Amino acid sequence: MDKELLIENLILQDLRHMQLIYGLEDIGFTEEGFYNLVLLASIAELMGGGG
């Protein structure tokens, strides 16, 4: 998988994850411990801006 495709896939996975979290909150789940993927640092590093 090339770098651009990997970056695109990571961004899409993060968006899907956040849609799930917001959807759960919309139906009443307000757990403070929802797992955050924290992909922005990895994406920035792949793009050459991290670190």
PyMOL Python script that loads the backbone (N, CA, C, O; Angstrom):
from pymol import cmd

cmd.read_pdbstr("""\
ATOM      1  N   MET A   1       0.856  -1.173   0.000  1.00  0.00           N
ATOM      2  CA  MET A   1       0.000   0.000   0.000  1.00  0.00           C
ATOM      3  C   MET A   1       0.901   1.233   0.000  1.00  0.00           C
ATOM      4  O   MET A   1       1.822   1.336   0.810  1.00  0.00           O
ATOM      5  N   ASP A   2       0.632   2.159  -0.904  1.00  0.00           N
ATOM      6  CA  ASP A   2       1.476   3.352  -0.929  1.00  0.00           C
ATOM      7  C   ASP A   2       1.083   4.317   0.187  1.00  0.00           C
ATOM      8  O   ASP A   2       0.025   4.190   0.804  1.00  0.00           O
ATOM      9  N   LYS A   3       1.956   5.272   0.423  1.00  0.00           N
ATOM     10  CA  LYS A   3       1.817   6.196   1.550  1.00  0.00           C
ATOM     11  C   LYS A   3       0.532   7.013   1.480  1.00  0.00           C
ATOM     12  O   LYS A   3      -0.150   7.174   2.493  1.00  0.00           O
ATOM     13  N   GLU A   4       0.193   7.528   0.305  1.00  0.00           N
ATOM     14  CA  GLU A   4      -1.020   8.343   0.171  1.00  0.00           C
ATOM     15  C   GLU A   4      -2.270   7.529   0.462  1.00  0.00           C
ATOM     16  O   GLU A   4      -3.191   8.016   1.117  1.00  0.00           O
ATOM     17  N   LEU A   5      -2.307   6.302  -0.016  1.00  0.00           N
ATOM     18  CA  LEU A   5      -3.454   5.431   0.239  1.00  0.00           C
ATOM     19  C   LEU A   5      -3.545   5.087   1.725  1.00  0.00           C
ATOM     20  O   LEU A   5      -4.643   5.037   2.280  1.00  0.00           O
ATOM     21  N   LEU A   6      -2.418   4.852   2.365  1.00  0.00           N
ATOM     22  CA  LEU A   6      -2.399   4.581   3.792  1.00  0.00           C
ATOM     23  C   LEU A   6      -2.941   5.769   4.577  1.00  0.00           C
ATOM     24  O   LEU A   6      -3.749   5.591   5.488  1.00  0.00           O
ATOM     25  N   ILE A   7      -2.508   6.971   4.237  1.00  0.00           N
ATOM     26  CA  ILE A   7      -2.995   8.183   4.899  1.00  0.00           C
ATOM     27  C   ILE A   7      -4.500   8.314   4.710  1.00  0.00           C
ATOM     28  O   ILE A   7      -5.225   8.593   5.665  1.00  0.00           O
ATOM     29  N   GLU A   8      -4.969   8.116   3.489  1.00  0.00           N
ATOM     30  CA  GLU A   8      -6.396   8.202   3.195  1.00  0.00           C
ATOM     31  C   GLU A   8      -7.183   7.183   4.022  1.00  0.00           C
ATOM     32  O   GLU A   8      -8.225   7.511   4.589  1.00  0.00           O
ATOM     33  N   ASN A   9      -6.686   5.959   4.089  1.00  0.00           N
ATOM     34  CA  ASN A   9      -7.367   4.917   4.858  1.00  0.00           C
ATOM     35  C   ASN A   9      -7.393   5.236   6.354  1.00  0.00           C
ATOM     36  O   ASN A   9      -8.402   4.994   7.016  1.00  0.00           O
ATOM     37  N   LEU A  10      -6.305   5.773   6.892  1.00  0.00           N
ATOM     38  CA  LEU A  10      -6.282   6.150   8.300  1.00  0.00           C
ATOM     39  C   LEU A  10      -7.294   7.248   8.601  1.00  0.00           C
ATOM     40  O   LEU A  10      -7.986   7.195   9.618  1.00  0.00           O
ATOM     41  N   ILE A  11      -7.382   8.232   7.730  1.00  0.00           N
ATOM     42  CA  ILE A  11      -8.349   9.314   7.914  1.00  0.00           C
ATOM     43  C   ILE A  11      -9.775   8.772   7.861  1.00  0.00           C
ATOM     44  O   ILE A  11     -10.612   9.141   8.684  1.00  0.00           O
ATOM     45  N   LEU A  12     -10.052   7.899   6.896  1.00  0.00           N
ATOM     46  CA  LEU A  12     -11.394   7.312   6.796  1.00  0.00           C
ATOM     47  C   LEU A  12     -11.741   6.471   8.017  1.00  0.00           C
ATOM     48  O   LEU A  12     -12.875   6.517   8.494  1.00  0.00           O
ATOM     49  N   GLN A  13     -10.790   5.709   8.527  1.00  0.00           N
ATOM     50  CA  GLN A  13     -11.043   4.905   9.720  1.00  0.00           C
ATOM     51  C   GLN A  13     -11.325   5.786  10.927  1.00  0.00           C
ATOM     52  O   GLN A  13     -12.191   5.466  11.742  1.00  0.00           O
ATOM     53  N   ASP A  14     -10.597   6.897  11.047  1.00  0.00           N
ATOM     54  CA  ASP A  14     -10.835   7.824  12.146  1.00  0.00           C
ATOM     55  C   ASP A  14     -12.233   8.431  12.040  1.00  0.00           C
ATOM     56  O   ASP A  14     -12.935   8.558  13.043  1.00  0.00           O
ATOM     57  N   LEU A  15     -12.635   8.808  10.822  1.00  0.00           N
ATOM     58  CA  LEU A  15     -13.971   9.363  10.629  1.00  0.00           C
ATOM     59  C   LEU A  15     -15.057   8.350  10.990  1.00  0.00           C
ATOM     60  O   LEU A  15     -16.040   8.700  11.644  1.00  0.00           O
ATOM     61  N   ARG A  16     -14.885   7.107  10.571  1.00  0.00           N
ATOM     62  CA  ARG A  16     -15.858   6.059  10.897  1.00  0.00           C
ATOM     63  C   ARG A  16     -15.939   5.834  12.400  1.00  0.00           C
ATOM     64  O   ARG A  16     -17.023   5.651  12.954  1.00  0.00           O
ATOM     65  N   HIS A  17     -14.792   5.848  13.049  1.00  0.00           N
ATOM     66  CA  HIS A  17     -14.764   5.672  14.500  1.00  0.00           C
ATOM     67  C   HIS A  17     -15.532   6.797  15.194  1.00  0.00           C
ATOM     68  O   HIS A  17     -16.325   6.551  16.103  1.00  0.00           O
ATOM     69  N   MET A  18     -15.288   8.021  14.760  1.00  0.00           N
ATOM     70  CA  MET A  18     -15.968   9.156  15.387  1.00  0.00           C
ATOM     71  C   MET A  18     -17.471   9.130  15.108  1.00  0.00           C
ATOM     72  O   MET A  18     -18.263   9.520  15.966  1.00  0.00           O
ATOM     73  N   GLN A  19     -17.873   8.676  13.916  1.00  0.00           N
ATOM     74  CA  GLN A  19     -19.301   8.520  13.632  1.00  0.00           C
ATOM     75  C   GLN A  19     -19.924   7.535  14.613  1.00  0.00           C
ATOM     76  O   GLN A  19     -21.030   7.767  15.102  1.00  0.00           O
ATOM     77  N   LEU A  20     -19.236   6.450  14.903  1.00  0.00           N
ATOM     78  CA  LEU A  20     -19.725   5.467  15.865  1.00  0.00           C
ATOM     79  C   LEU A  20     -19.862   6.097  17.248  1.00  0.00           C
ATOM     80  O   LEU A  20     -20.895   5.940  17.899  1.00  0.00           O
ATOM     81  N   ILE A  21     -18.843   6.799  17.696  1.00  0.00           N
ATOM     82  CA  ILE A  21     -18.873   7.418  19.023  1.00  0.00           C
ATOM     83  C   ILE A  21     -20.011   8.430  19.121  1.00  0.00           C
ATOM     84  O   ILE A  21     -20.756   8.425  20.101  1.00  0.00           O
ATOM     85  N   TYR A  22     -20.158   9.305  18.112  1.00  0.00           N
ATOM     86  CA  TYR A  22     -21.229  10.295  18.140  1.00  0.00           C
ATOM     87  C   TYR A  22     -22.597   9.629  18.058  1.00  0.00           C
ATOM     88  O   TYR A  22     -23.551  10.096  18.681  1.00  0.00           O
ATOM     89  N   GLY A  23     -22.701   8.552  17.304  1.00  0.00           N
ATOM     90  CA  GLY A  23     -23.951   7.808  17.222  1.00  0.00           C
ATOM     91  C   GLY A  23     -24.328   7.204  18.559  1.00  0.00           C
ATOM     92  O   GLY A  23     -25.492   7.249  18.957  1.00  0.00           O
ATOM     93  N   LEU A  24     -23.351   6.637  19.256  1.00  0.00           N
ATOM     94  CA  LEU A  24     -23.610   6.085  20.585  1.00  0.00           C
ATOM     95  C   LEU A  24     -24.046   7.175  21.562  1.00  0.00           C
ATOM     96  O   LEU A  24     -24.944   6.966  22.377  1.00  0.00           O
ATOM     97  N   GLU A  25     -23.409   8.326  21.475  1.00  0.00           N
ATOM     98  CA  GLU A  25     -23.805   9.446  22.342  1.00  0.00           C
ATOM     99  C   GLU A  25     -25.226   9.913  22.028  1.00  0.00           C
ATOM    100  O   GLU A  25     -25.984  10.261  22.933  1.00  0.00           O
ATOM    101  N   ASP A  26     -25.580   9.919  20.758  1.00  0.00           N
ATOM    102  CA  ASP A  26     -26.930  10.345  20.353  1.00  0.00           C
ATOM    103  C   ASP A  26     -28.023   9.446  20.916  1.00  0.00           C
ATOM    104  O   ASP A  26     -29.141   9.903  21.154  1.00  0.00           O
ATOM    105  N   ILE A  27     -27.707   8.167  21.132  1.00  0.00           N
ATOM    106  CA  ILE A  27     -28.736   7.262  21.659  1.00  0.00           C
ATOM    107  C   ILE A  27     -28.612   7.072  23.174  1.00  0.00           C
ATOM    108  O   ILE A  27     -29.238   6.182  23.750  1.00  0.00           O
ATOM    109  N   GLY A  28     -27.807   7.911  23.800  1.00  0.00           N
ATOM    110  CA  GLY A  28     -27.794   7.932  25.249  1.00  0.00           C
ATOM    111  C   GLY A  28     -26.573   7.382  25.947  1.00  0.00           C
ATOM    112  O   GLY A  28     -26.488   7.457  27.173  1.00  0.00           O
ATOM    113  N   PHE A  29     -25.637   6.837  25.221  1.00  0.00           N
ATOM    114  CA  PHE A  29     -24.418   6.359  25.861  1.00  0.00           C
ATOM    115  C   PHE A  29     -23.495   7.551  26.076  1.00  0.00           C
ATOM    116  O   PHE A  29     -23.045   8.183  25.120  1.00  0.00           O
ATOM    117  N   THR A  30     -23.226   7.844  27.314  1.00  0.00           N
ATOM    118  CA  THR A  30     -22.393   9.015  27.626  1.00  0.00           C
ATOM    119  C   THR A  30     -21.163   8.614  28.427  1.00  0.00           C
ATOM    120  O   THR A  30     -20.647   9.407  29.215  1.00  0.00           O
ATOM    121  N   GLU A  31     -20.706   7.420  28.235  1.00  0.00           N
ATOM    122  CA  GLU A  31     -19.527   6.924  28.946  1.00  0.00           C
ATOM    123  C   GLU A  31     -18.331   7.839  28.666  1.00  0.00           C
ATOM    124  O   GLU A  31     -18.025   8.143  27.513  1.00  0.00           O
ATOM    125  N   GLU A  32     -17.672   8.267  29.720  1.00  0.00           N
ATOM    126  CA  GLU A  32     -16.498   9.145  29.575  1.00  0.00           C
ATOM    127  C   GLU A  32     -15.279   8.388  29.071  1.00  0.00           C
ATOM    128  O   GLU A  32     -14.304   9.008  28.647  1.00  0.00           O
ATOM    129  N   GLY A  33     -15.315   7.064  29.109  1.00  0.00           N
ATOM    130  CA  GLY A  33     -14.146   6.281  28.768  1.00  0.00           C
ATOM    131  C   GLY A  33     -14.093   5.790  27.335  1.00  0.00           C
ATOM    132  O   GLY A  33     -13.363   4.842  27.044  1.00  0.00           O
ATOM    133  N   PHE A  34     -14.854   6.413  26.417  1.00  0.00           N
ATOM    134  CA  PHE A  34     -14.772   5.983  25.026  1.00  0.00           C
ATOM    135  C   PHE A  34     -13.338   6.075  24.542  1.00  0.00           C
ATOM    136  O   PHE A  34     -12.629   7.043  24.814  1.00  0.00           O
ATOM    137  N   TYR A  35     -12.935   5.062  23.831  1.00  0.00           N
ATOM    138  CA  TYR A  35     -11.554   4.991  23.351  1.00  0.00           C
ATOM    139  C   TYR A  35     -11.342   5.952  22.197  1.00  0.00           C
ATOM    140  O   TYR A  35     -12.117   5.965  21.241  1.00  0.00           O
ATOM    141  N   ASN A  36     -10.305   6.745  22.285  1.00  0.00           N
ATOM    142  CA  ASN A  36      -9.935   7.679  21.234  1.00  0.00           C
ATOM    143  C   ASN A  36      -8.772   7.078  20.451  1.00  0.00           C
ATOM    144  O   ASN A  36      -7.769   6.682  21.045  1.00  0.00           O
ATOM    145  N   LEU A  37      -8.890   7.005  19.143  1.00  0.00           N
ATOM    146  CA  LEU A  37      -7.855   6.371  18.324  1.00  0.00           C
ATOM    147  C   LEU A  37      -6.572   7.191  18.219  1.00  0.00           C
ATOM    148  O   LEU A  37      -5.501   6.620  18.013  1.00  0.00           O
ATOM    149  N   VAL A  38      -6.651   8.502  18.354  1.00  0.00           N
ATOM    150  CA  VAL A  38      -5.502   9.406  18.297  1.00  0.00           C
ATOM    151  C   VAL A  38      -4.642   9.120  17.064  1.00  0.00           C
ATOM    152  O   VAL A  38      -3.447   8.850  17.178  1.00  0.00           O
ATOM    153  N   LEU A  39      -5.256   9.183  15.909  1.00  0.00           N
ATOM    154  CA  LEU A  39      -4.548   8.899  14.666  1.00  0.00           C
ATOM    155  C   LEU A  39      -3.876  10.135  14.059  1.00  0.00           C
ATOM    156  O   LEU A  39      -3.046  10.007  13.159  1.00  0.00           O
ATOM    157  N   LEU A  40      -4.226  11.319  14.540  1.00  0.00           N
ATOM    158  CA  LEU A  40      -3.693  12.537  13.915  1.00  0.00           C
ATOM    159  C   LEU A  40      -2.173  12.593  13.954  1.00  0.00           C
ATOM    160  O   LEU A  40      -1.557  13.031  12.983  1.00  0.00           O
ATOM    161  N   ALA A  41      -1.553  12.166  15.043  1.00  0.00           N
ATOM    162  CA  ALA A  41      -0.091  12.203  15.128  1.00  0.00           C
ATOM    163  C   ALA A  41       0.529  11.261  14.104  1.00  0.00           C
ATOM    164  O   ALA A  41       1.529  11.599  13.470  1.00  0.00           O
ATOM    165  N   SER A  42      -0.065  10.075  13.941  1.00  0.00           N
ATOM    166  CA  SER A  42       0.459   9.124  12.960  1.00  0.00           C
ATOM    167  C   SER A  42       0.286   9.649  11.540  1.00  0.00           C
ATOM    168  O   SER A  42       1.180   9.508  10.705  1.00  0.00           O
ATOM    169  N   ILE A  43      -0.853  10.248  11.275  1.00  0.00           N
ATOM    170  CA  ILE A  43      -1.126  10.803   9.948  1.00  0.00           C
ATOM    171  C   ILE A  43      -0.154  11.946   9.649  1.00  0.00           C
ATOM    172  O   ILE A  43       0.393  12.031   8.549  1.00  0.00           O
ATOM    173  N   ALA A  44       0.059  12.828  10.638  1.00  0.00           N
ATOM    174  CA  ALA A  44       0.987  13.952  10.458  1.00  0.00           C
ATOM    175  C   ALA A  44       2.402  13.450  10.184  1.00  0.00           C
ATOM    176  O   ALA A  44       3.111  14.000   9.342  1.00  0.00           O
ATOM    177  N   GLU A  45       2.809  12.398  10.903  1.00  0.00           N
ATOM    178  CA  GLU A  45       4.154  11.855  10.698  1.00  0.00           C
ATOM    179  C   GLU A  45       4.293  11.279   9.288  1.00  0.00           C
ATOM    180  O   GLU A  45       5.314  11.473   8.629  1.00  0.00           O
ATOM    181  N   LEU A  46       3.262  10.573   8.835  1.00  0.00           N
ATOM    182  CA  LEU A  46       3.288  10.016   7.466  1.00  0.00           C
ATOM    183  C   LEU A  46       3.340  11.111   6.400  1.00  0.00           C
ATOM    184  O   LEU A  46       3.923  10.933   5.330  1.00  0.00           O
ATOM    185  N   MET A  47       2.722  12.238   6.717  1.00  0.00           N
ATOM    186  CA  MET A  47       2.695  13.354   5.771  1.00  0.00           C
ATOM    187  C   MET A  47       3.968  14.191   5.846  1.00  0.00           C
ATOM    188  O   MET A  47       4.168  15.112   5.054  1.00  0.00           O
ATOM    189  N   GLY A  48       4.823  13.859   6.805  1.00  0.00           N
ATOM    190  CA  GLY A  48       6.090  14.579   6.922  1.00  0.00           C
ATOM    191  C   GLY A  48       6.053  15.741   7.867  1.00  0.00           C
ATOM    192  O   GLY A  48       7.005  16.521   7.916  1.00  0.00           O
ATOM    193  N   GLY A  49       4.985  15.890   8.626  1.00  0.00           N
ATOM    194  CA  GLY A  49       4.875  17.029   9.534  1.00  0.00           C
ATOM    195  C   GLY A  49       4.963  16.646  10.996  1.00  0.00           C
ATOM    196  O   GLY A  49       4.844  17.507  11.868  1.00  0.00           O
ATOM    197  N   GLY A  50       5.167  15.374  11.280  1.00  0.00           N
ATOM    198  CA  GLY A  50       5.185  14.940  12.673  1.00  0.00           C
ATOM    199  C   GLY A  50       6.577  14.941  13.251  1.00  0.00           C
ATOM    200  O   GLY A  50       7.585  14.877  12.548  1.00  0.00           O
ATOM    201  N   GLY A  51       6.584  15.017  14.565  1.00  0.00           N
ATOM    202  CA  GLY A  51       7.759  14.748  15.282  1.00  0.00           C
ATOM    203  C   GLY A  51       8.800  15.652  15.570  1.00  0.00           C
ATOM    204  O   GLY A  51       9.781  15.279  16.214  1.00  0.00           O
TER     205      GLY A  51
END
""", "prot")
cmd.dss("prot")
cmd.show_as("cartoon", "prot")
cmd.util.cbc("prot")
cmd.orient("prot")
